[in-house]
Structure formats: structure tokens, C-alpha cells
Amino acid sequence: MLVPAPTYCGHHATPESFVTDTAASPHVFDVDQTNFEAEVIQASLDTPVLVDFWATWCGPCKTLGPMLDKLAAEYNGAFRLAKVDVDANQELAAMFGIRSIPTVMLVKDGQIADGFAGALPEGQLREFLSRHVQPGEADGTPEAAAAPAETPEQAIGRLQQAIAAEPDKGELKLELAVALVQAGQSDAAEAELDALPANLATDSRAVRLRSQLDLARTLQHAPTLAELQQRVQANAEDWAAHDLLGVRLLLGDDPAAGLDQFLHMLKHARDWNDGVAKKRLLAAFNTLDDAELVGRYRRRMASLLF
């Protein structure tokens, strides 16, 4: 059930020709208040729906829109992309509390599952989608399965070519730093971050990457995940193993399990290694973009501290 929010309002720049070609893809469609319930809320019970709130006068929308269209085609029905023109649908935008555009929300199983504001680079978009859907999972056809997600190494090559063509485009360098971190190339990622222009050096993604790099440095000579798990099982008070295991899980495929390790340390060995458990949790909160996960663990941390 959507709760009305204050009416959307935006700054209208000079309109330019900007029309989304929704007819070009069966997975992309326009939506308004008359069909939103059926085409988004009800439809999301079967297939996730990504809702793109945009406007013709919005410059960043012109960057984000084509990338979303491309990914919708690549995912081949694993999710559907609904386009909402906020000027034509101000009441619908207000119902979602849209304050700036572009804003994107993922609706899954009839509920808002995730979202973001602003024009993310393609690497961040793929990361966002990968948390909820996989390319081709909707129909399982060979054609759908033949479009795997871009690997970090592929992204690095693509971005290096793009930077060579547009060396002054700082956004590409930030996206390259993201790909380098994902590929485990910490030194190269840090070099890219250090070279960012001032307006991007304080970007939330850059801050998050620096936190990830600080955590990743602790793993340079660390045992493997399996070895750390064996150490913890053999000695429940091996806090060094708990610490490194938490970092590995956090930066790997199970961040919640990593946070659990740090909470366990905070509960049973709060002062170990100069209170590193608390420091790890705070650093972790800066690296994660899952607001719900961060909020849940912040509350658990607070309950242990206070």
C-alpha cells in the first residue's frame, strides 16, 4: 500500500529532445498511475520490475536511461523496466516521495526491495542488479543464458578504452576504480582514486571504495577462508581468526556473516586489539550500500554498546 508523500517538484531546465524508445524492447515500457498497480505492483509478483523516474529536462536521466535500456535487453526478461515521466505523473512521483531524478526503485514480490538516486555508472548498476536478479533467469532459454554479467576484468578493459577516448571524464575513472577493487587490484584502484578530480574525490562511491581498500589491506597475507573457518572452529577465542574471517566474508559473498563475526567479537572480546571489532563495524557500514542491512546491524551494535 503506497502512502502519499509531499507533491513532487523539480527544477525545469530548458527542454531538449529526449524520448525513451520503449517500443524497441519488449522488456521496457512506459507506466502511469492508471496502469501502475497492474504493470508494476502485481507484475512484480512474477518478475522484478525496475522503475525509472525521469524527465525530458533531466541531464543525468539522458545518461542513465540508455544504460538501463541496455541492461534490460541484456537480462532478457529477468527484470522489466518501467519508465515514469515525473512531469506527466507528478502524483505518482509524490506517492513514492521522489525528491530528485533520476531515481530508480526495484519492486519485487509487490514491495520496494531496493533503490538509488542519481546516474550510477554501469559497473554500479550491474552490482545493484546482481543483488536481486541474474541475466536470463526469467525464461531459461539458451539465448538468455548466453548473456553473462560483465566480469571485473572485462569492465577494466572497457573502461580503460573509454578513458583513452575521453581522458577528462572523471566519472569513468571512478567507475574504473570500482572495477579494479572488484578485481582485487587494490594498488591500481587507489591510484585511480588519488587521481580523481575534487568533485568526485568526496563522492559517496569514492569514500566507500577507500573503506573497502583499507579493509582489503588486512587480507594481503591472511589465510584462506577455509583455513580461517577451521581456526575458529578449533578455538572459539582465536580473535585474530574471527577478525580476518569477518573481513573476508564482508568483502566476499556474505557481508551479513562478516558483520556477525564482528558483533560476536564486540560481545565477547570488545577490547581485543584496541577495540578493533567496533572499528571494523564502522568501516563496514561505510562500504555497504544495502541500507536495510546496515540499519539492522547498526541497531544490533548499539544494543551491545549501550
CORGIZI-V277882 format. One line per field, one symbol per residue. ss: DSSP state (2 for helix, 1 for strand, 0 for the rest). A space follows every 10 residues. Layout:
ss->???
This chain:
ss->0000000000 0000000000 0222000111 0000022222 2222200111 1111000022 2222222222 2222200011 1111100002 2222200000 0011111100 1111111000 0222222222 0000000000 0222200000 0222222222 2222200002 2222222222 2200022222 2222000222 2002222222 2222222000 0000222222 2222000022 2222222222 2000222222 2222222200 0222222222 2222222000 2222222222 222220
